[in-house]
Amino acid sequence: MNALLEPPTNAPYEPLFYPEMPEPWRGLLARFLQYCEKVKIPSKEGGEFLILWDSQRYAIEEVFDGFSKAYGMTGWRLAYAHGPRAIIEEMTKLQQFTYVCAPSIVQHAGIVAWDFDYSSHVADYRRKCDRLYEALKSRYQVTKPGGAFYMFPQAPWGTGSEFVTEAIRNKLLIIPGKTFSRLDTHFRLSFSVDDATLDRGIDILNRLARR
């Protein structure tokens, strides 16, 4: 199992929200499940509405999710968990004696949010994802994400940090990949912007790649 983790991988799940695990993690999980009769694997969904294309589910017993990304409730600190009754009951005991409940108005807002149809937003993010991937794939080594609103390309020259510094000089804000990985080879970008800003960012990235 340790051999599957070498050399160091560069596939962080928080910035990419990979619902389908890339190697070597897929192989590692398969072997883990093979040798364990019952495995408890917690999953942080973190914006479930964005994990709707190219999705593959695994044997996950506990799921933790929130309303921040899916429903624009960032900072309201409302979340939920679901899983086996015995685990949820113990979690409830811990919560009752260690945390204060979310404000009642936030809880009511969360209930209403579940009835909101966000399919049009998902379609819009998928369109932006396709647009960005098609525009960059010829000049960057980049994996098309299965959801979310991030990409994690490899810097076409220099380290990830050096490339980010040059992008910022060109008024394009991106994040060095070493924030999410042990390697300083990639950078993270978000396409959660309007189309005009997205196109301007694509132009800058393609211009920098030709350096």
WOLINCOR-V934025 format. One line per field, one symbol per residue. ss: DSSP state (2 for helix, 1 for strand, 0 for the rest). psi: psi as a letter, one per 30 degrees, with the letter a starting at -180 (. if undefined). burial: 1 if it has 16 or more other C-alpha atoms within 10 Angstrom, else 0. A space follows every 50 residues. Layout:
ss: ???
psi: ???
burial: ???
This chain:
ss: 02222000000022220000000022222222222000000111000222 00000000000111110222200000001111002222222222222200 00022222222220000022222222222222222200000000000001 10010000022222222220000011222000000111110000222222 22222222200
psi: eeffgklklhikfeffhjfjklkgeeeeeeeeeefkejkjjkkjehhfff iflhkkllikekkklafeeeghhkffhkllkkakeeeeeeeeeeeegflk lkkeeeeeeeeeefgkjgeeeeeeeeeeeeeeeefffffkjkkklgaahl lilkkflaleeeeeeeeefghjjlkkfffflfkifllklkgilleeeeee eeeeeeeeff.
burial: 00000000011000111111100110011000000000000000111111 11100000000100111101101001010000000000000000000000 00000010010010000000010011011011101100110101111111 11111100111011101000011111110110011111111000000110 11001001000
